[in-house]
Amino acid sequence: AVVTNRWAAFPIFFLMLFAVFQCTFALGDYPMRWIEWCVEALGDFVSVYMAPGWWKDLVIDGIIGGVGSVLVFLPNILLLYLFITLLEDSGYMARAAFIMDRMMHKMGLHGKSFIPMIMGFGCNVPAIMATRAIESRKSRMITMLIIPLMSCAGRLPVYILLAGAFFPKKAGLVLVGLYALGIMLAALSAKVISRFIKDDDLPFVMELPPYRVPTAKSVFRHTWEKGKQYLQKMAGTILIFSMAIWALGYFPLNRNIQPGSATQLEQSYIGRIGKFIEPVIEPLGVDWKMGVSIVTGLAAKEIVVSSMGILYHVPDAEENTQTLAENLRKQENNKGEKVFTPLVAYAFMLFILIYFPCMAVIAAIRKEAGGKWAWFSIIYTTTLAWIVSFCVYQIGSLF
């Protein structure tokens, strides 16, 4: 009578989403600062007791700096999963799917498509697997292809970092705006793709489960399982890529140039990669370091923050105590201009929101739909990301 009411349903739904993201940002800020302090203290401790050399630089900048820059966002990830679990276990998520059915049909989708789409806010891979429950082949295929536009938890650290640095008073609204834009782009994409996939649509039949008070045991178990997966990813994929990014930025060594300096970084292997792709990303207001972060994010979106933590590191002792967000605000290019402005940060977040989903998602699409659709997802999302970021940055630059 209330949450599926014709007039009240959508305001309640969007108010619920805003509350979730605002609480994720506000409540997660305190433990995030504690973890950040612990990471900095560990780096300082290691710097005192380890002998100088490339091994010390690897441990401090590559491992502690790279993995630590992602670890600080663990509280926010856990909070997001906690709220999603509460909505699912209480029975509200089924009602959300019900009220979205009419809108789903206008997009060429099925009401059941909404649940995998919401699951995509946690992780796109299980969301794609969940499309098996959709009987209509057309709806199943379209849902699978638009799920990468649902902003997964892996992208959340990028948003929190940049929104907190450049939109500190409106970070919650920026987060809601990014998620809402992802949903809008998914809706438009579904409408376009539906014209090319023909199939009979089935009626929407769904039993609404009774409301339940979520049990603490169930909620915390699901939240911890997701948090454990995040920690395992940090101990595996993120650690390996952080070390690889550090090595590419550290070598080849030049005796005449101080290791870790801006000049040395530009002449390193990763600097050469960044300079190579810079002409493609420059129209988006993005510099070569951000370009490298985009490339490394192909493996996992959390690595974008890890890469930025390594590439935007300031080697001076006084500067080392600064947070990554403060370093980003102070970054300047060779012309003395700010590298990051609110406009650049927003355009960059939009690109991260839309472009190439991670390798695991592509593998899931390939398994469920075939290689042809996996390649379509890669090309479509990356092209769309470039167009949207280009338009936002170029139009925004006029004002």
PyMOL commands that set and color helices and strands:
alter all, ss='L'
color gray80, all
select helices_A, chain A and resi 9-49+54-71+74-90+92-99+101-106+111-119+124-133+137-149+156-166+171-193+216-250+262-267+269-284+288-296+302-311+319-321+324-330+342-354+359-369+371-396
alter helices_A, ss='H'
color red, helices_A
deselect
rebuild
show_as cartoon
